[in-house]
Amino acid sequence: MSSDPDAQTADLSFEDALKRLEAIVAQLETGEIPLDQAITLYAEGDRLRARCDERLAAAQARIDKISLGSDGQPRGLQPFDAG
């Protein structure tokens, strides 16, 4: 892995980033870590959250909705609309 924190975050899968983010939250919630370390962990967590958001947005953009005709057979695909 690269020593650049942003590069390290970019290399993680969604699942790995989420696991690391959950571990960071658990550490921060204990309140038992020094302030400097808490700040470093918070910054890492913020990068991981952004990475997860990017991954989710990319996945959502790839989802298609199958539309069915009146006979119940697939008629075509429509882009996913979360709204």
N, C-alpha and C positions, 0 to 999 in steps of 0.2 A: 504494500500500500504506500501511497505517496505521503510525504510529511505535511503536505498542504491540507488543512482541515476541510476546505471546500471540495477538494478532489476526493478525499476519503468519503465524504458524504455522498458525492455524486456516484461513487462506485457501488453503493449499497442498494440492494433490492428493497422494494417497499416493505416486505416483511422484516428484513434485518434492520432497516431504519426505524420501523415502529417498535421493535423489541428494544433497540438501544434507547429510543426516546422514553419508553416505559421505565427502563432501568434508571435513566437520569431523573425522571420525575420521582421515582421511589427514593433515590438518594437525597434529592432536594427536600422532599417532604419530611425526612427524619430531622432536619435542622441541626444535624450533628457534624456537618462538614465546614471547614474554614471558609470564610467569606471569599477569598481569592479563588478557591476551587469551585465554590458555588457559582461565581460569575462565569468562570470558564465552562462549567457544565451547562449553565443557562444559555450561553452563546451556542454551544454545540446543539443543544435541544432546539434552539430556534432554527438552526440550519437544517436539522433533521425534519422539523415540522414543515419547513418550506419544501424540502425534497419529497415528503409524503404528499403534500398538496399537488406538486407537479406531477407525480406518478398517478394520482387519482384523476387529475384533469386529463392526462394523456389516455388513461384507460376509458374514461367516459367518452372521449372523442371517438374512440374506436367502436363503441357499442352501437349496433343497429337494431332497430325495431322491425320485426317481421310483421307485415300487414297481411291479413287474411281476406280472401274474397268471400262473397255471400255463400259459396259452397263449402267454406271452411278450409279451403286449400290455400297454401301460401301464394300471395299475389306479387310480392316484392318487398324490398327493404326501404325503410325510411330512416334518416338520421335520428339518433337518440335525442329526445328533448326532455330535459329534467324539469323544465318550467311548467 
